[in-house]
Amino acid sequence: EFCANCCQPTLENVMFGTTGEITTYTTVRQQLPGALIEAPYVIARVRLDEGVSVQTILSEIEPDDVEIGMKVVSCLKQVTEDDSGNAVVNSFFKPANKRRRARA
């Protein structure tokens, strides 16, 4: 583990919040062989409320509905299972104010 900026092995773990906003994004439309996420999907740069930016994949939103400045929140989602049947999860971001459908 090395710092991408200064190349020193002096990294430390830092806790950040789970909310932020989209600053830029792109839509992936081609499925790569062996990919665990089905295209189309959105890769976004999210500025967390603390000011740090992270690159992530968006979940629970259609690519055409993504907007710069959209508020998002982190979430965990199962992407596959390992050979023993254990869930393999990854971190994603989803819209923070996604409306729930009313039950009939």
C-alpha positions in Angstrom: 0.0 0.0 0.0 1.5 3.3 -1.1 0.2 6.8 -1.4 -0.7 7.6 -5.1 0.4 11.2 -4.6 3.8 10.9 -2.9 4.6 7.1 -3.2 5.3 6.8 0.5 4.1 3.7 2.4 2.6 5.9 5.2 -1.1 5.3 4.7 -3.5 5.3 7.6 -7.2 4.3 7.9 -9.6 7.2 8.1 -13.3 6.9 8.6 -15.6 9.0 6.4 -19.3 9.6 6.2 -21.7 7.8 3.9 -23.2 10.7 2.0 -22.1 13.0 -0.8 -22.9 14.3 -4.3 -22.1 13.4 -7.8 -19.5 15.6 -9.5 -19.1 13.7 -12.7 -20.0 10.4 -14.2 -20.0 8.1 -17.3 -22.2 5.4 -18.4 -20.7 2.0 -19.2 -22.7 0.3 -22.0 -20.6 -2.7 -23.0 -20.4 -5.8 -20.9 -16.9 -7.0 -20.3 -16.3 -10.8 -20.2 -16.6 -12.1 -16.6 -18.0 -8.8 -15.3 -20.1 -9.1 -12.1 -22.2 -6.0 -12.9 -24.5 -6.0 -15.9 -24.3 -3.1 -18.4 -25.5 -0.4 -18.6 -24.3 1.0 -15.3 -22.8 4.3 -14.1 -19.4 5.0 -12.8 -19.4 8.2 -10.8 -17.1 10.5 -8.9 -18.7 11.4 -5.6 -17.5 14.2 -3.4 -18.3 13.1 0.2 -19.6 15.6 2.6 -16.1 15.7 4.3 -14.6 17.0 0.9 -12.9 13.8 -0.2 -13.8 12.4 -3.6 -14.2 8.7 -4.4 -14.9 6.8 -7.6 -17.8 4.4 -7.3 -20.5 2.5 -9.2 -24.1 3.8 -8.8 -26.9 1.4 -7.8 -30.7 1.6 -7.8 -30.9 4.2 -10.6 -31.2 4.1 -14.4 -28.3 5.8 -16.2 -30.5 8.4 -17.9 -31.7 9.5 -14.4 -28.3 10.4 -13.1 -27.5 14.1 -12.7 -24.4 16.2 -11.6 -25.1 17.5 -8.1 -27.4 14.5 -7.2 -27.2 13.6 -3.5 -26.2 10.0 -2.9 -25.6 7.6 0.0 -23.4 4.6 0.3 -24.8 1.1 0.4 -23.6 -2.5 0.3 -24.9 -4.9 -2.3 -24.3 -8.6 -3.0 -22.6 -9.0 -6.4 -22.0 -12.8 -6.4 -21.3 -15.8 -4.2 -18.0 -17.5 -3.6 -17.4 -21.2 -4.1 -18.6 -21.9 -0.6 -21.9 -20.1 -1.1 -20.9 -17.0 0.9 -22.1 -13.6 -0.2 -19.6 -11.4 -1.9 -20.5 -7.8 -1.4 -19.2 -4.5 -2.8 -19.7 -0.9 -1.9 -21.9 1.3 -4.1 -23.7 4.6 -3.9 -27.4 5.1 -4.6 -29.7 8.2 -4.7 -30.2 9.6 -1.2 -33.8 10.7 -1.8 -35.1 7.8 -3.8 -38.8 7.6 -3.3 -40.4 4.4 -2.3 -43.3 3.1 -4.2 -46.6 3.1 -2.4 -48.0 -0.3 -1.6 -51.3 -1.2 -3.2 
